[in-house]
Amino acid sequence: MEVNQEKELTTPTVSTANDAVVPPALLRRYHQYLRLERSFSDNTLAAYQRDLGKLLKYFSDERIGFRDVTVDQLQTFVATLMDVGITPRSVARILAGVRSFYKFLSLEREIETDPTELLDSPARGEHLPDVLTIEEIDSLIAACDLSKAEGQRDRAIIETLYSCGLRVSELCNLRLSDLYLDEEFIRVHGKGKKERLVPISHRAIDELNAWFLDREKVSIKPGNEDAVFVSFRRGTALSRITIFHIVKQLAEATGIRTTISPHTFRHSFATHLLEGGANLRAIQDMLGHEDIGTTEIYLHVDRHFLREEILQHHPRNQESV
């Protein structure tokens, strides 16, 4: 046991795949910097290295050089963390490790400028998530260019994200064998490998069926035959980053100024259900929240909505004619 602990304290806990991104010798120097110059405890040291591992995996997946990363790419990294359900407090902790790594690189003159200097941390307090109106969602779907090969696929992606309230990882992992369209529900593989059944709207079913006609034209690589959403170019299941790019491009095309991500559709789904009178427990089940306290944030969203409605429409708030 003591031997394993010593190994953990002297060797950065980063996978072999990540070593291709950052030289092992540089990681060892960073480890020594944290332990000797910053006097980190064993637990803090291990936490910083785990958090750095998340960043390096992102770099490896996206083929980004650690010296060449931009603020925008780091913001996308932050968005992916938020999208898989990591809390703002935990994201802020991860970013502390990211900033520490780049401060070390700057001190060692491995980089000329520190890309984390302009990187914003998510707010830690209670945050009312951005919510799109139904009209804005319809405009995003309408912005999908059906003259392009991926147009109908992107329509189906947006409609499925919204109609089923999916996390982006759940959308990427959706399989044809998970679809029960005749029965109007889908099986979702959520966090912690937990499965749930979610109803699917008629409109989402129509968009999926239209996409399946185009999907037949894709040369799908072995191992990806069951994936619902695939890349025309690669023939593989779409990645989370690709979904982020699709949403960003559609937002720019429609002129939506609110910063949105795939998770925005999940927030909108829950908020619209609550505004329509859905039971909070039912929303909890559909979102796959283990703790109803996580779902209760939408009560605050709904109260905010009601407040705005009252301020706008209450006769005592109307200007006298």
N, C-alpha and C positions, 0 to 999 in steps of 0.2 A: 504493500500500500504506500509506504514512504517513497519507494522508487518511482511509482507512477506520479506521485505528487511532485517530486523533484523534476521529473520530466516536463510536467505541465508548467512549472515555473521557469524553465530555461529554454523552452521551445515554443514559439508562437503557435497557437492552436488554429491553424489555417489549413484548409484542405489542399491536396496536391494540385487540384484544378486551379486554385487561386494562386499557387506559386508561379504559374505561367504568366500571371499579370504583374505581380510584385516579386522581385528577386528575393529568395529566402534569406540571403545575407542582410538585405535591407530590413526585412521583417525582424530579424534577430536584433539588429541595432535599435529598432523602435522598441522592442521588448525591453532591452536594457535601459533605454531612455526612461520608460515608464517606471521601471523598478528602482533604478538608481538615482536618476535626477528628479523624478517627481515623487519618489518614495511611496508608490502605491502599495496598498495591502494586496495580499494574494487574491482575495475575492474581487477587489476592484480591477486588478490586473486581468483576471480571467474574464470579467464582464466586458472590459474595453476590447479585448481580443475577440470575443464572440461577436460584439457589435461590428468590429472591423471586418469580420468574416462575412457579414451580411452585405456590406458594401463591395467587398472584393468579388463575391459571387455575382452581384449585379454587374460589375465590370466584366467579369468572365462571360456571362450570358449575353451581354450586349456588345462584347468585343470592344470595350473602351479602355484605352491606355490610362493608367492612373495619373500620369503626368499631363494628359491632354484633356481631362474631364472638364466640362463647363458647368457654370452655375445652373443652367437650364437642365442639364443631365442630372445634376444632384437633386434638383427640385423634383424631377421625375422619379428619382429613387425614393424621395420622401413620400411622394404620392402613392407609390406602390406599397410602401409600408402601411400607410393609412388605409389603403384599399383592402388589405388583408386583415384589417381589424386591430392593428396595433394602436394602442391609445396614444393621444398626444403627449402624455407624460413620458411614455416609453420611447416614442420617436425622438423627443427632446434629449433623452439620455443617449440614444444611439448617435444622434448628431454631435453630442459632446465628444464621443469617441472619434467620430469622423474629423471634427475640427482639431482634435489632439494629434491625429495622424498627420494632417496637412501642416500643422504648426511645426511638427518634427521635421517634415520634408523641407519646409522653408528654412528652418534653422540649419539643416544639413546641406542647404543649397542644392537640393535635388530638384527643386522647382523654382521658377522665377517669381511667380505670383501665386497667392493662396486663393483657390477658387471658393473656399468656404467663407471668406470675409463678407460676401454679400448674400450668404445663405440664411434664409429666415427659418426660425423654429416655429412649429405649430403652437397656437395658443393653448395653454394648459387648463384654463378655466372652462366653465360650462360654455359650450359652443353650439349655437343653433346652426345646423348644417344648411348649406345652400340648397334651395329647392327650385326646380324648374316648374313652370306652368305647363298645363297640358298643351297649350298652343305652342310653347317653345319646343316641347318634345316632338310635336307634329312637324314643326319647321325643320328640326334636325333630321327627321326621317325623310322629309321631302327633299332635303339637300343632297341626299345620296344620289349620285349620278348613275342612272340606270343604263346609260350608254356605255359605261365602263364595266368590265368583267366583274369587278367586286361590288358593284352598286347594290344589287339585290342582297348580297351577303351582308353588307353593312346595314341595310334596312332591317334585316332579320336580327342582327346583333343588337341594335338600339331598341327595337321593340321587345326582344326577349329580356334584355337587361331591365327595362322598365316594367314590363307586364308581370315578370316573375320576381322582381326585387333581388336579383342575384348579385353576389360579389363577383368581381372580375375573374378571380381564380375559379369560381364555380362555373362561370360561362365557358372559360377555356377548357375545363375538364368535362364539359357536357358531352355525352356520348349518344349516338343514335339509339343504342339499346336502353337509354334512360328516358326516351320519349314515348309517351302513351297518348298520342294526339287524339285518337278516337275517344278516349276516356277523358280528355282535356286536363291532363296533369303531366308533370315531369318529375323524375327522381333526381334530386340534387345531392351531390357529395360535398358536404360542408366542412367546416373546421373540425379538426380532431377526428377525421374520417367518419363523421356522423352523417347519416342519410336522412333526408326528409322529402316528403311529397308536397309539391307546390302546384296549385291550379295554374293553367295557362289560358290566356284569353284567345278568343276566336281570331282576333286580328294578328296576334303573334303566330298562331297556327298557320294562317294564310301566308304570312311573310316567310315562315320556315318552308312551307311547301313550295313556294316560288323559288326560294334559294336552292332547294334540293334538285330542281331542274338544272340549275347552273352547276351545282356541285358535281353532277354526273360527268361534266366536261373536264374536271380536274384530274390530273395524273397524281393520284395519292400514293405516297410512299408507304411501304410495309410498316405495320405497327400503328398507322394513323387511320385505318379504314373506318373505325367506329367514331372518330371525332366529328362533331356536328359542324364546327367552323374551322375551315382549313385555308391555307395560303394557296393562291393560284400559282405563284411562282415556285414555292418550295414543296408543295404537296404535303405539308405537315400541319398539325394543329396550331392554331394561332397562339401567340404568346400574349402575356398581359401587356407588355410594352406596346405591341401592335395595336391592341384595343385602345390603349391610352392615346396613341397617335391618331387613330380613326376618330375618336371623340373630339380631340383637339382640332383636327382639320374641319370637322363638321361645325364646330362652334365658331371657328373663324369664318367659314362660308356663310353662316346665318347671321353673323354680327352679334352673337350673344357675348356680352362683355363680362358676365359673371365667370369666374374661374371654375370650370367644371371638370369632372373626371368620371370614369365609369361608375364610381360610388355615388355620384350625384343622382343617378337614376334610381338607385336603391333607396336613397333618402326621399326622393320624390314619390316613389311607389308607396312607402310607408305613410308619408304625410298625407297623400291624397286618400288613402284608405281611411285614415283616422278622421279626416275632414268629412268623408262620406258616411261616417258612423260605424266603422268596423270596430269590433271588440279588440282591446289591446292584447289580450291573450292570443287571439287568432293571428294578429300581426306578428307577435313574438314567434309563433310556430312557423309562419311563412318565411320570416327572416332567418330562422335558425338560431335565435338568441338563446343561450343557455340560461341567462339571468334576465328576468323581466325588467330589472333596473336599467339594462342597456336599452331596452325598447322605450322606456319611459321618457327618454329625451324628446320623443315625438309629441308627448303631451305638451312640452314647453313650446315646440314648434306650433302646435295647434292653438295654444293660448295666445301666442304671438299673432297668429293669423286672425283669431277672433278679435283681439285688441285692435288690429288695423281695420277690420271690418266695422267695429263699433265707432272708431274715430272718424271713419269715412262716411258712415251712413246714419249714425244716431242723429235725431232731429235737433238735439241740443248743440251739436257740433256743426250744424249747417249755418252758413252765413245768412243773416237776415236779408230778405229781398227788399 
